[in-house]
Amino acid sequence: MSVTWSASMITPYADLGSAPLFRKEIELDADHGSVESAVLHVSSLGVFEAAINGRPVGDDVLSPGWSSYEWRVRYRSYDVAALLEERNVLTVSVGNGWYRGRLGFAGMRELYGDRLGLIAQLEIGFADGHRQTVVSDETWTAIASDILADDLYDGQTIDARRRDPDWYTFGGSQRWVLNARTLDFDPAKLTPYVGPPVIRHETLAPVKIWSSPSGRTLVDFDQNLVGWLRFTVRGPRGSEIRIRHAEVLEDGELGVRPLRDAQATDRFILSGGDDFFEPTKTFHGFRYAEITGWPGELTADSVEAVVVHSELRRTGLFECSDPELNQFHRNVVWGTRGNFLDLPTDCPQRNERLGWTGDIAAFAPSAAYLFDVNAFLSDWLLDLALEQRHHEGLVPFVIPDVLKLLRDPAGFPSRDSTAVWSDAAVWVPWTLYQAYGDRGILERQYESMAAHVRRVGTLTSPNGLWDTGFQFGDWLDPDAPPDKPADAKADKGVVATACLYHSARLVASTASLLGRSEDAAEFTALADRTRLAFNSQYVSADGTILSDCTTVYTLAIVFGLLSAPLETAAGNRLAELAAKSGHRISTGFAGTPFITDALTQTGHLDTAYALLMQRECPSWLYPVTMGATTVWERWDSMLPDGSINPGQMTSFNHYALGAVADWMHRVVGGIAPLEPGYSRVRIAPRPGGGLTWAKTSLETPHGLVQVSWRVDDGGRLAVEASLPEGVTGVLSLEGSPDRELASGPSSFG
């Protein structure tokens, strides 16, 4: 909905010492008949919640989220006709959120501005055609609310003694009131949401309440989740309930060291009556809560955990005969949910929670199967393109690029393009095109895609290799020291040059699709030069690749850098290295998303399954054996003895290493697109790993695709598939010729 803004961005005249509650009394214009329409448009510098006569205008929380505030501030529009009476009170509370709260790992706040702001415009249409418009301006007031403190990292403090029913009563008097004043703000920055809002999804009850060795009351929700606790309670006036959150336990107490200096603590001060508390201006990543000061007995009915993330429709399902592999897949799903809170983040719990580009570059294919993320990631890509456009084609490490605002974080590398991370500008839109078949995403992001590859082309050495500048490389290689996550076995130049080739090929394909023939020729030539340089500088005559480790062979195979004979040799060496490691994982962020594909592509399916089904550390299933309910940042975020990894950086909710789910969907389950958007489908399950059955389904843009298979005691494979109306496909089974599939159900074997 396009809005012509006449409202002003307003702020309290002075600091109120709490989250401000903006207030405006509204009388409907008389003698114009019934209200036929009423739409409230709202945005803020900070995060807002709006209500009319005390009733929320929508289900969303933490709006308008986090965008690149310098150039784009999103607004939400609400149909509020059903909420209006003859006399009304419009209130909007605004918290610090991402705009003014703490951001990043350098302990800084107010990186975008030091004043919270609100802009609101209520447009009312009457039966006789009359229009009434109410806008935020200096006639509004700002009240000191019951929220004494709010921060995404540190938590929220609510004092129920400060609540006043007059806040929501027309003509009511209020305490701690200031007039509003206008802020200098360009309304041209305001843009409607492209992606979905953040909402509450479900609630979880405690499964266990007990006393820790130190006598603290601990609560287990049996799931690492993102959100908060809410409850109704009665206790002595002025008493305080304190809730600390953590993902894991260590030595029987909350394991808070991985949070670094994020306090993750909510405080609730009681009024003496029945108080309802819900801290909606923060969020926590947690499974466990430590509750102090609860009046009386704390039971499973006393509190509930509210799960919060962006409103995403689940599209892809997977299940198989192995319970632990099913749990791993559930962990991937929950990790996606927890980190898709307004933008794709690295983690939801410590003092970071940033939109790291490398994580989503690796994970986008898995996400696009599990959920409809088209709008969600398209919104984030708009900010990526904006940041890039203002920085000479550089795709930063995080989007929005808050790191550029940090004042010289100690030991942090200089900013420039880096493989995998900056490649998100290309890989993510291409993934969305493959998943949803909409060329519009390529058209919108093409300049960004091309600018990234052109910039990297200027960073290569005279020999054509991308072996200059800082690289994360195969980040978090399990053989790297805990305090040196970039010290991987894979040569950084090999990783970066392979990624340049892959991105150049994808941009060349995109240019061809969009009819940009000159650009297609330019990027094809760059890809060809890069492939030649890679082979001449990094690949020996016998197929050995520099640094001779799993990740370099993986990338060379999957990205198509090798001739057929050399690819065969590389596949054999990759399988040999995997076996030599005892089929334990030996790849980091760069190699992990692709290693099972590289093995499958070169005829080593059994080795790929051996990696997938491994239980010993490091492996995908090791965390499952340790009770994990989300994917970890490190393969050994928790050590076998139950202690937390000694490194200063570890999280128990990171989705990047769960990128193997994409292979599970395509190879174990058997569903892959033959054409973008699944207008034609490849049904190609490849049983192995001791699995006796699997079933998977995907709600595509054309309808539901379903595949199930079972291996009987005699080793015979039976497959059932179903394609939606108008969709055809190809069935590909090992040992049998491919056959065409028509719409509808089919059975084989």
C-alpha positions, 0 to 999 in steps of 0.5 A: 500500500502506497502512503502519502505521508503528512505525519511527522516523526516525533520524539519525547521532548526530553528523556522520560527514563523509560520506553515512551508511550506516545498518546493521542486522543481522537474523536471521530468527525461527526455527521458523516455516517458509519466508518467504512474504512480505517487504516493505521500506518506506523513506523518508528526509530526503535520497535513499536506496539500500537493499540487503540483503546487498549486493544492491539492493532495487530499480532506483530511484535518487534516491528518495524524490525531492522533494516538499513536505517540510513536509507530504508525504514519499513512501516506497517499498515493495519486495518483498524476499522473494527477497533474505532469508537466515537472517542478513541485513544491511540497509543504507541509504545516504542522501545530501543530495538535495533535502532538505539539498543546494543548491537554487535560484540563491541558493547556499543549502543545508539549506533543509528541514533540517540532519539527514539521516534514514532511516525503514525498516520490514521486514515479514516473513510466514512459512508458519505465519502468524508476522510479524516486523517490523524497524524503524529505531530507536536499535539501528541504526548509521551508518557513514561511507561511501565518499561523501565529498561529494554534491550535486545541483548540484556532483557527488559524491566517492567514495573507494574506499579507504574501502570495506569488505566488512564493511559487508554481512557479518553479524557483520562489524566496521566502522570509523567507526561511530556509533549512530543516534538518533531525529529528531522526525518525524511519520509522518503525513507519509509517503505512498506514491508516486503517480508513478513512481520515477526509474530508469536507462534506457539507456547511451550510449557515447562517439562521440568522445574528443579533446584540447581546445586547452588539452590537456584530454581531452574526451568527446562522447556525441552527445546532451544527456542527464541522468544520470552516467558510470560505469566500472570502472578500475584505477590508483594508490592515492590517485590521483583521476579528475575528471569535469566535465560541460557541455552545449556547447562554446565555443572548443573547451572545455567551455562551463560559464558556463551552469551558473552556480555549479553545479560539475557535477563528480564526483571518484573516488579510486582504491583501487589495485585494480579500482574501480567508480564510479557517482555515484548521489546526483547528476545532471548535464545534459550532452553533453560530459565533461572527464576528468582523471587517467584512468590509461592510455589513455581509450577508448570502452570505458572509460566509459559515460553512464547516462541517468536520469529518471522511469520513463515509458512512451512513448505517442506517435510522430511522423515525417515526410519532413523529417529536420530536423523529425524531429530537432526532435521527437527533441529535444522527446522528449529534453528531456522525458526530461531534465526529467521527473526526479521532477518537471517541471523547467525545466532539469537542469544549472545551479543551479536545476532547479526545478519551474517552473509556467509551463514545464509549463503550456505543455508539458503537452499535448505531454508527455501525447502523448509519454509516459504522464504521468498519474501523474507529473503527478498526483503533482506536482499534489498538491504544488501543491495543498498549497503553495497550500492553505497560502498562501491560494490562491496558486500559486507560481512553482515546485513544491515552493515552495523560493523561499519558503525563500530569504532575500530573493534579490536582485532577485526579485519579490514572490510572488503569482499570475502568468499562465501560471505560476499557471494551471498549477493549471488547465491541467495537470489539464485537459490530463490529463483530455483526454488520459486521460479520468479525471474523478478528476484533476478531482475531486482538483484541483478545489479547487486549480483553483477557488482559483486563479481565485478568488484572481486574481479578487480581483487584478483592477482595478476595470475587470475587467482583470488588470493588477496585480502582477508578471507574467512575461508573454511571457517570453523574447520573442526581441526582449527584451534578453538580460539582461531576459527579461521585456521582451516586446513583449506588454502584460502586462495583455493576456496576464494577462487573456486567461489569466484568461478561459481559466482561468475558462472551464476551471474553469466547465467542470470545475464543470459536469462535477462537478455543481457548478452554483453554482460553474459559474455563478460562474466563467462569470460571471467569464469573461463579465466578463473577456471584456467587459473585455478587448474594451472595454479592449484591442481596437479596433473594427478588431480591433487589440489593445493592443501589436499583436504576435503573442502578443496576437493568438495568445492572443485567438484561441485562448482565444476572446476575440473575436467572429467578425469580430474573430477573422478580423481578428486572424488576418489581422493575426497572419499579416501580423506573422508574414510581416513577421518573415520567418516567424521566431519573435516569441513567448515562453513565453506565445505560442509554445505557441499561435501555430500553432493561432491561425494554423490556426484563422483559415485561415492554415495556410501561415503556420503551416507557414512558422514551423514550417519556418523555419531562420533564428534565431529559429525551432524548427529553428535549434537543429537546424541548430546541432547541438542534440539537445534544445530550448533555453531561448532561441531563440538560446541559442547564437549563429550564430558558435558562442558562447553567448548573453551573458545570465546565464540560458540552458540547452540543455535546456528543453522549454517552447519545444518545446510546438509538438509538440502542434500537430505531433501534432494538425495535421501528424500528424492525431490529436486527441481528440474526447472526453476520453481518445480514446474518440472520435478526430478524424483531421484531418491538414493537409499543408503546408510541403513535407512529402510524408508523415507518420505518427503513432501514440498509445497511448491508454487505449483502444488504439493509434491510427495515422495516416499520410498521403502526397502524391503527385507530382500533389498527391493526398493518401492517408490511412490510419488505424486505430482500436482496438476500441470506438473511433470517430472522424471523418475531417476532410480539407480540401475534403471533408465529414467522415465517420464512422470505425468501429473498425479500419483505413481508407484514403482517397484 
